Amino acid sequence: MKLSKVDLSNVVAMSLSKLNAHQDGNLGLLIDRGEELEIVEIPAPIEAFEGLQLLNEIATVTKVLLPEEEVPLLPVDSTMANAIGYDKDKEILQIEFQNGSVYQYSGVDEHTWEDFYYSDSIGSFFNEEIKGQYHSERVD
């Protein structure tokens, strides 16, 4: 079996139009070209369309089942945590506690992250400013 890598990330939508009831149709693809959208039609049997729909369903289910990527962590000198990290774009603070559990805290602004990271006591700052103030979710 020969495998090929295919990047379909720019395909926004697809459709199948039949030429007539007895022939295969065209697979219509809407492609995001950055500044514009382009419609491309290629000859394809209905099985190609159905296969792409199935692939999309599988990818969507897999995406939902897989945990989100973890935030890169920085080691800290603390009796409470081994490491902490922050995703500025998503405003997520991630903490790996001494017991090995990892939690994410959502809605943490960048200023709070900086104050947390540079605080004299990670544990005290966590207890006073983070714990109970933000939605948390265990990720490991």
N, C-alpha and C positions, 0 to 999 in steps of 0.2 A: 504494500500500500504506500502510495506517495502522498505526503501531506504538504499542503500549501497554506501559508498564512494569508488571511484575507482581512483587510481592514474595512469594515462597513460602517464606521462611525459617522461618516458624512451622509449616509442614506437616511433621509428624514421620513420617507413614506414609500409604499410600493402598491401597485395595483396590477390586476391582470385583465386584459381586454382580449376577448376571443375574436378571431377573424370571422369565423362562422361556427356553427354547431359541430362541424366535423373536423375542424383543424385546430392545431395548437394556436395559442395567442401570443401576445407580446407582454412581456413583463415591463411595466412602467415603474421607473425609479425616480424619486424626487431627491436630488442631490444638493446639499448645502455647499456652495462654492465660496463661502465667506461673505462677499458683498451681494451675491445674488443666488437664486435657486435655479437649478437646471433640471428639466425633465428629459430623461433618457429612456428610450424604448428599445428593448432587445427581444429577439425571438426566444420564446421559452415555453415548454410544456406546462400544463397546469400543476404538475408534480413539483416543478421548481418553485412556483408560488407557494404551494402548500408546505414545501420543505422549509422555505424561508419563514413562513408564519410559525411553524413548529419551532424553528431555531430561535425566533424572537421570544416565544413563550418560555422556552427552556432558559434562555439568558435572563429573562425577567424574573423567573422564579429563583434562579441561582443567585441573582443580585440581591433579592430580598433575603435569602437564607444565609448569605455570607455576611460575617460581621464587617462593619465599616473598618477601613484601614485605621490602624492605631496611629496616634500622634507620636512623632519622634520624641523620645524622652532624654532629659539631661540628668545625670546623676547629681544627687544633693547630699549634703552632710546633715542628716536629720534622724532623730530617733523614731519619727513617725513614717517617713517615706524613703524609698530607695531612689526614686527618680520622679521628675515632673516634666510635663511638656505642654505646649500650647499651639493650637491651630488658629492663627489670626483671622483667616478667611471665614472659618466656621464658628469662631468664638467658643472653642472647646478647650477646656483645661483637662488634662489627663494626669492622673496620679497613680504611681505604683507604690502601694503601701508596703511596709516592712513584712507583713504576713504573706506577700506575693499577690494579693488581689489588686486588680486594676480597675479604676473608676474614671468615667468621664463626666464632667460638669459642663452643662451647656449654658450659653448666654453670658459667659465671662468676658468682660471687656478687656482690651489690651492693657489699660492702666492697672486694673486689678491684677492681671497676670504679672506685670513688671513688679508691682509692690510685693506680690507673693514670692516671686523668684528671688528678689533682693532683700527680703525680710531677714531680720536677725534670727528669727525662729519660725521655720516652716510650719511646725506643729501648732504654735500659738496663732499664727496668722490664719491657718486653715480653720481652726476651731472658732475664731472670732469673725472671720470675713467670708469663708467659703461654705463650711458645713451648715446645712439647713437653709442657705440663702439661694442656692442654685439647684436646678433639677439634676439629679445624678443617675447614672446607669452603670452597672457593673459590666465590664467588657471582657474580663478574664478572671 
